[in-house]
Amino acid sequence: MSHSLAGVCVGQTDISGNYEPPFKPILRMWPSSVVPTRENSNVTLKCVSPMPGIRLVLRKGDKILDSRLPHHLTEGTAEFHLTNLRLSHAGHYTCEYYLKESPDKISPSSDVLILLVTGDLPKPSLRVQHLGRVTTGEVVKLQCQKPHNSTELSQMFALLKEGNSSPIQPLTSENDVVEFTLQNVTSQDAGRYSCVYHQAEAPFRTSHPSDYLDISVIGGFLSSRPPCALSKCYTKINLIRLGMSAIFVMFMAVFLAEAWYSQRVATMNPW
């Protein structure tokens, strides 16, 4: 409540030109900040201001890309859409806001979000360093390795988890191999992981993601395996079903043969 009152009071002083917005906005990106290069690949950036009655500005680096009024007069929120993503979209994004009455008084910038557009460099590989029995609280290490034919230096690596809108962990390294660490492993760490590497500066050329690695934490055991293709999975399931059907038919044949033999013996030896 005190913040709201302070905002009203400050807003009044803003008209006289003595006010600069003190609170930085929040910038979010979805469905992910690591996206592939293709025509239908889209990203939405949502800038949220702590106060209404403002105009929101989206920047890429130092360049203003767009400015918008909030969706509703009582909310300080606006969405910016990037479509048909290409390498040129990759970079650092921030947002700011200013009161409509004082366009020269701008807020502090939001925290920086980096957008990576994958597919410009060869994909790395990802594997688990620790397999076997795992209990809650233990450490699991994931190793991401660049292909040997890659010549990129001073790059960053990022560990990705399916369903997360941003990388789990970023690492900077000039080596071809980095090691990500999952601390205090629980069932919440189960999921599909991949990794990428990218340039640390513009134009932020980024690799294809590695093949997915499934991590399961079940009954105190950690296992990893590459996900099988859908057709292969169905093939395995169908083979299992056919095998079980063959066993059932065999048992039925044996049962019917025994029943027929018993009936014949009884007919031949009525007493």
N, C-alpha and C positions, 0 to 999 in steps of 0.2 A: 504494500500500500504506500509506503514511504517513497518507493521508486516512482510510482505513478504520480504522486503529488509533486515530486521533484521535477518530473518530466513536464508537467503543466506549467510550473513556475519557470523552468528553463525555456520552454516554448515561448512564453511571453517575452522573455529577454531576447530571444532570437530575433523578434521583429525589429528590435533596435539595433541589431547587427553585432551583439556582444556574445553570441553563442556559437560554439562548435560542438557537434554531436560527439559525446564522450564514449559511446558504446559501439564496439565493432559488430557487424552482422555475422551471420553464420551461413556458410556455403556448403551445400550438399550436392552429390552427384549420383545418379542412378540410371539404369540398373547396375552399372559398373564403371569404374574409372579406367579399366583395362578392356579395350574393345577391339574387334577385328576390323580390318579395312574391307568394306563392302558397301554396296549401294543402300541396303536397308539397315545399316548399322547406325543407331541413333543414341544420343545421350541427352538427358535433361539435367540442367543445373538449377537448383532452387536456392534463392537468396532470401534469408529471413532477417528482417530488421527487428530490433527490440522496441520500436515505436512506430505508430502510424503517421499518416500525413507526410509521407516522404516519397522520393523517387529513387529507384534502385538502379545501380550501374554495374555491368559485368565487364571485367577486364581480362585480357589475355596478355600476360606480362605487363608492360606499361601502356598497352593500347586498349582504348575503350571499344568494345565490340557492340554493345547495345545498352540502352537505358529504358526502363519501363516504370509505369505506375503500378502500385500493388493491385492484386486481383480484387480486393475489397477495401473499401474506405477505412474500415476499422482494423485491418490487418496489414502489417508491413511485409508482405510476401509476394515475390514474383518468380516466374519460371522462364528460363531461357533454353531453347531447344537447338541442339546441333544435330544435323542430319547428314546421311551419306558420308560417313566419316572417312577422312583421308589423313595421310601423314601430316599435312599442313594444320590439322586440328590439334595435334599433340602439343602439350605445353603446360605452363603454369596459369591457373585461373584464380581470380579473386573477385569479390564484389564489395561495393560500398553503397552508401546512401546519403542523400542530403535533403533537407527540408525544402519544399517547393518555394517557400518565401525567401530562402537564402541559398541559391545554387552555388555560391562561391564557398560555402561552409560545408565541407565534406567529412564524412565519418572516417575513422581508422579502417583499414582494409581488413577483410575477413582473413582467416587462416588460408594459406595457399593449398589448393588441390592440384595435383598433376594428372593430366589425362594422357594415357598412353594408347596409341593406335598400333596394334600388333601386325606382323606379317612382313616386315621389311628386312629381317635378318633370319638366318637358319635357327631352327628350334633347338633348345637345350634338352638334356635328359634329367629326370628326377628319380631318385631312389632313396629308400629308407636305410639308415645306417644300423638301426637296432631292430632286430626281430626276435620273437620269442615271448617269454613271460614278462608282463608289465603290470605293475600295481599303481594305483592312484598316487600321484605325486612324483612319479619318475619323469625323466627327461628323454625325449625322442628327437633324433637328429635326422633332418632331411637334406640330402646332398643334391645341389643343382650344378650341372656341368655343361659348359658351352661346347659346341661341336669343335673339333680340332681345326676345321677349315675357316673358323671365324677369326677375323683380324682386328675386331673392335677392342680398344683399350680404354681404361678409366671408365668402365661402364658400371651401371647399377644392376643389381638383381632384385627380383621381387617374388615372394612366395604368395601364391593365390589359392583361395579356397572357394569352391563353387558355392554360390549363395551369398557371398560377401561382396559388398559394393566397392571395396577398396582392398589393396594388398594386405595380407596378414603381417608380413615383415619385409622391409626394404634393407638391402645391404649394398655397400659400395666396395668394389674390389677390382684390382688389376689382374687377378688370377683367373684361371679358366674354371675353377671350382669354388663354390661357397657352401657353407653349411648353415642351414636354418635350424633353430632350436625350438621345440615345443615344450614348454615348462609345465610341470604339474599335470600330466596327461590324465584326462578323464574321458568319459563317453562323449562329452561335448566336442572333443577334438576329432571324432570320427567324421569322415567326409571325403570328398574328392579334391585332391590337391594337384596343382601344376605350378610351373615357374616360368618366368621370362627374364631376359636381360635387355637393357636399353642404354642408350647414350645418356650421360648425366646432364648434357646441355643440348640446346636446340641444334638440330631439328628433332631430337629425342627419338631417333630411329630405334625401333623395338622389334625383338624377335617374335616368331610364332611361339605360342605357348607350348611347353613340353606336353607329352602325352599325359593324360590324367593318371593319377595314382590313387587308388582307393585305400583309405586307412580305416581299419575297424578296430575298436577296442571292445572286446566281448569277453566277459568272464575273466578279466585279468590278462587276456592275451592280445597282443598287437599283431595284426597281419596286414600285409599289403599285397595288392595284385592289380595288374592293369585291367580295366573293365572290359568284358568281352563284348564283341559286336552283337547287336540284337539278333541277327540271323543265326550267329553261332550259338547264342544262348538257347534259341528256340530249337536248333538242331540237337543240342545236348538233351534238352527236355524231352524232345520227341524220341530220341534213342532210349532214354530211361523208360519212357512209357511203353515203347515197343518191347523192351526187354522184360518188363513186368507182365505185359500181356502174354508173351511167349511162355513165361514160367507158369502163369495161371492156366493156359491152354494145356500145357504138359501135365500139370497136376490133375486137371479135369479128365484128360485122356487116361491117366493111370487109374483114377477113381472109377471111371466107367468100365475099364477093362477088368478090374477086380470084381465089380458088381456083376458083369456079364459072366465071368468065370464061376463065381459063387452060385449064380442061378443055374448054370449048366450042370455043375456038380450036383446040386440039389435035385435037378430033374432026372439025372442018371441014377442017383441013389436015393429013391424016395423013402427007404426005410433006414 
